[in-house]
Amino acid sequence: MNILWAPWRIKYILGKKEPECIFCPHNRKGTDEENLILFRGRYSMVMMNKYPYNNGHLLVSPLTHTPDLEGLSVDELKDLIIKVKESIRILKEVMKPDGFNVGLNLSQVAGAGMADHVHFHIVPRWNGDTSYMTVLGEVRVIPEDLKSTYRRLKPYFDDLKKKET
C-alpha cells in the first residue's frame, strides 16, 4: 500500500463545504490572506488555487458572476486578460518558471469545477516538474506551502494595485 501523508487536507475533508461562489467577493468570509486573494481590482481579482496543480497556481476571475465570456463587457474582458498577463509577469519574476499552462474550462462538461463563474487558470511549469511520483503514482508534489507562496507573491500584486489607482 502506498501512503501519501497530507495532513493539511483534513481541513477540507472535515470542513464545511462552500455552497456559494468562491469568486464573488461578497461570499468570502475572513481576510484576503485567509482566502488566498492576492488582488482585487475594479473588474477582476486574482487568487491562489487552494488545491493547486503546481506551486503558484493562480485563478483570475472577473468580479461579475457569469458562466462565460459573453456575460462580460468589453472593459471587463480587457481587464481580465490584462490581469492574466500581469499575473504571468509576476510569476516569472518571483518563481522563475520555465513555462505556463494557461486556460479556462467553460461548463462542467469541459471540466470547470466552478462552472457558474468563468475564471482562468495559470499554472507555472518547470522543466522536470513531472517526476516519477506523477508518472507512476499519479501524485503531484507541491514543495512549498500555500501561505509561503502567498507571502512571496502578495507584495508584487500590491504594487500592481498601486499602479491601477
Backbone hydrogen bonds in HBPLUS format (Angstrom, degrees):
<---DONOR---> <-ACCEPTOR-->    atom                        ^
c    i                          cat <-CA-CA->   ^        H-A-AA   ^      H-
h    n   atom  resd res      DA  || num        DHA   H-A  angle D-A-AA Bond
n    s   type  num  typ     dist DA aas  dist angle  dist       angle   num
A0009-ARG N   A0006-ALA O   3.10 MM   3  5.92 164.6  2.12 126.0 130.3     1
A0010-ILE N   A0007-PRO O   3.30 MM   3  5.86 164.3  2.33 114.5 118.6     2
A0012-TYR N   A0009-ARG O   3.00 MM   3  5.33 123.6  2.33 105.2 118.7     3
A0013-ILE N   A0009-ARG O   2.99 MM   4  6.32 161.6  2.03 154.0 159.7     4
A0014-LEU N   A0010-ILE O   2.89 MM   4  5.89 174.3  1.90 153.3 154.9     5
A0015-GLY N   A0011-LYS O   2.79 MM   4  5.19 129.6  2.04 126.0 139.6     6
A0027-ASN N   A0024-CYS O   2.90 MM   3  5.61 160.4  1.94 126.0 132.5     7
A0028-ARG N   A0025-PRO O   3.15 MM   3  5.42 157.1  2.21 109.4 116.2     8
A0035-ASN N   A0031-THR O   3.03 MM   4  6.30 144.4  2.16 144.4 154.6     9
A0035-ASN N   A0032-ASP O   3.14 MM   3  4.99 121.6  2.50  91.1 106.1    10
A0036-LEU N   A0032-ASP O   2.80 MM   4  5.81  99.3  2.46 136.9 156.3    11
A0037-ILE N   A0032-ASP O   2.79 MM   5  4.80 154.4  1.85 143.9 144.2    12
A0036-LEU N   A0033-GLU O   3.09 MM   3  4.79 158.5  2.14  98.4 104.8    13
A0048-MET N   A0036-LEU O   2.83 MM  12  5.34 160.9  1.86 151.0 155.7    14
A0038-LEU N   A0046-VAL O   2.81 MM   8  5.56 145.3  1.93 142.2 153.7    15
A0039-PHE N   A0046-VAL O   3.17 MM   7  5.00 154.1  2.24 144.4 142.4    16
A0046-VAL N   A0039-PHE O   2.93 MM   7  5.00 155.0  1.99 134.1 138.6    17
A0041-GLY N   A0044-SER O   2.77 MM   3  5.31 155.8  1.83 167.9 176.4    18
A0063-LEU N   A0043-TYR O   2.71 MM  20  5.50 156.5  1.76 141.3 138.6    19
A0045-MET N   A0061-SER O   2.85 MM  16  5.57 155.5  1.91 161.9 169.7    20
A0061-SER N   A0045-MET O   3.03 MM  16  5.57 157.4  2.08 151.2 158.4    21
A0047-MET N   A0059-LEU O   2.91 MM  12  5.28 164.0  1.93 153.7 159.2    22
A0059-LEU N   A0047-MET O   2.70 MM  12  5.28 159.6  1.74 166.0 170.3    23
A0049-ASN N   A0057-HIS O   2.88 MM   8  5.66 167.8  1.90 158.1 155.0    24
A0057-HIS N   A0054-ASN O   3.20 MM   3  5.67 138.6  2.38 144.7 139.9    25
A0058-LEU N   A0122-ILE O   2.86 MM  64  5.08 155.5  1.92 150.4 153.2    26
A0122-ILE N   A0058-LEU O   2.90 MM  64  5.08 155.1  1.96 148.0 149.0    27
A0060-VAL N   A0120-PHE O   2.95 MM  60  5.07 156.8  2.00 138.1 145.7    28
A0120-PHE N   A0060-VAL O   2.79 MM  60  5.07 165.1  1.82 151.6 152.3    29
A0118-VAL N   A0066-THR O   2.76 MM  52  6.14 161.4  1.80 164.4 160.2    30
A0071-GLY N   A0068-ASP O   3.36 MM   3  5.91 156.9  2.42 109.8 115.5    31
A0072-LEU N   A0069-LEU O   3.12 MM   3  5.58 160.6  2.16 119.8 120.9    32
A0077-LEU N   A0073-SER O   2.93 MM   4  6.19 162.2  1.96 154.0 158.7    33
A0078-LYS N   A0074-VAL O   2.92 MM   4  6.05 165.7  1.94 151.8 155.9    34
A0079-ASP N   A0075-ASP O   2.99 MM   4  6.12 164.3  2.02 146.0 150.4    35
A0080-LEU N   A0076-GLU O   2.90 MM   4  6.03 157.1  1.96 146.9 153.7    36
A0081-ILE N   A0077-LEU O   3.05 MM   4  6.31 165.4  2.08 155.3 157.4    37
A0082-ILE N   A0078-LYS O   2.99 MM   4  6.20 155.6  2.05 148.2 155.8    38
A0083-LYS N   A0079-ASP O   2.88 MM   4  6.12 152.4  1.95 149.4 156.6    39
A0084-VAL N   A0080-LEU O   3.03 MM   4  6.37 145.6  2.15 143.1 152.8    40
A0085-LYS N   A0081-ILE O   2.95 MM   4  6.23 163.6  1.98 149.9 153.7    41
A0086-GLU N   A0082-ILE O   2.83 MM   4  6.07 163.8  1.85 152.8 157.1    42
A0087-SER N   A0083-LYS O   2.89 MM   4  5.88 152.1  1.97 139.4 147.1    43
A0088-ILE N   A0084-VAL O   3.04 MM   4  6.28 156.4  2.09 149.4 155.3    44
A0089-ARG N   A0085-LYS O   3.01 MM   4  6.31 156.9  2.06 147.1 153.8    45
A0090-ILE N   A0086-GLU O   2.92 MM   4  6.18 160.7  1.96 149.9 154.3    46
A0091-LEU N   A0087-SER O   2.91 MM   4  6.12 165.8  1.93 151.0 155.2    47
A0092-LYS N   A0088-ILE O   2.89 MM   4  6.08 155.9  1.95 150.7 157.2    48
A0093-GLU N   A0089-ARG O   3.06 MM   4  6.33 158.0  2.11 147.3 152.8    49
A0094-VAL N   A0090-ILE O   2.88 MM   4  6.06 168.1  1.89 161.7 164.5    50
A0095-MET N   A0091-LEU O   2.81 MM   4  5.33 151.0  1.89 137.9 147.6    51
A0096-LYS N   A0092-LYS O   3.17 MM   4  4.63 134.9  2.39 110.3 119.8    52
A0098-ASP N   A0125-ARG O   2.77 MM  27  5.85 136.3  1.96 143.5 157.9    53
A0099-GLY N   A0125-ARG O   3.06 MM  26  5.05 135.5  2.27 148.2 144.3    54
A0125-ARG N   A0099-GLY O   2.81 MM  26  5.05 154.3  1.88 142.8 136.5    55
A0101-ASN N   A0123-VAL O   2.89 MM  22  5.05 153.7  1.96 140.1 148.9    56
A0123-VAL N   A0101-ASN O   2.80 MM  22  5.05 167.8  1.82 157.8 161.3    57
A0103-GLY N   A0121-HIS O   3.05 MM  18  5.39 154.0  2.12 144.7 151.6    58
A0121-HIS N   A0103-GLY O   2.69 MM  18  5.39 165.0  1.72 165.0 170.1    59
A0110-ALA N   A0107-SER O   3.09 MM   3  5.33 132.6  2.32 100.6 112.8    60
A0112-ALA N   A0107-SER O   3.13 MM   5  5.53 161.2  2.17 140.8 136.3    61
A0111-GLY N   A0108-GLN O   2.94 MM   3  5.08 160.0  1.98 108.0 113.7    62
A0117-HIS N   A0114-MET O   3.39 MM   3  6.08 167.3  2.41 118.7 122.0    63
A0129-ASP N   A0126-TRP O   2.94 MM   3  5.29 148.9  2.03 143.7 136.8    64
A0134-THR N   A0131-SER O   3.09 MM   3  5.46 122.7  2.43 105.8 118.0    65
A0135-VAL N   A0131-SER O   3.07 MM   4  6.38 170.5  2.08 157.7 159.9    66
A0136-LEU N   A0132-TYR O   2.76 MM   4  5.48 163.4  1.78 144.9 150.7    67
A0137-GLY N   A0133-MET O   2.98 MM   4  4.98 130.2  2.23 114.0 128.9    68
A0139-VAL N   A0133-MET O   3.03 MM   6  5.31 162.1  2.07 122.7 126.3    69
A0138-GLU N   A0134-THR O   3.19 MM   4  4.47 129.1  2.46 110.1 115.5    70
A0149-THR N   A0145-ASP O   3.17 MM   4  6.53 162.7  2.21 155.4 160.5    71
A0150-TYR N   A0146-LEU O   2.81 MM   4  6.01 161.4  1.84 154.7 160.7    72
A0151-ARG N   A0147-LYS O   2.96 MM   4  6.15 162.8  1.99 146.8 150.5    73
A0152-ARG N   A0148-SER O   3.07 MM   4  6.34 143.5  2.21 142.9 152.7    74
A0152-ARG N   A0149-THR O   3.14 MM   3  5.13 123.6  2.47  94.6 109.1    75
A0153-LEU N   A0149-THR O   3.00 MM   4  6.24 153.3  2.07 153.4 160.4    76
A0154-LYS N   A0150-TYR O   2.84 MM   4  5.80 162.5  1.87 162.4 166.5    77
A0156-TYR N   A0153-LEU O   3.01 MM   3  5.66 131.8  2.25 121.4 133.1    78
A0157-PHE N   A0153-LEU O   3.32 MM   4  6.66 151.1  2.41 148.5 156.6    79
A0157-PHE N   A0154-LYS O   3.08 MM   3  5.17 119.8  2.46 101.2 116.0    80
A0158-ASP N   A0154-LYS O   2.85 MM   4  6.10 146.9  1.96 154.7 165.5    81
A0159-ASP N   A0155-PRO O   3.01 MM   4  6.26 149.5  2.11 139.0 146.2    82
A0160-LEU N   A0156-TYR O   3.08 MM   4  6.37 147.6  2.19 135.9 144.6    83
A0161-LYS N   A0157-PHE O   3.00 MM   4  6.24 152.0  2.08 141.6 148.4    84
A0162-LYS N   A0158-ASP O   3.03 MM   4  6.36 154.1  2.10 147.2 153.7    85
A0163-LYS N   A0159-ASP O   3.09 MM   4  6.37 150.4  2.18 146.5 153.8    86
A0164-GLU N   A0160-LEU O   3.24 MM   4  6.53 135.8  2.45 140.6 151.7    87
A0164-GLU N   A0161-LYS O   3.10 MM   3  5.21 132.6  2.33  98.6 111.4    88
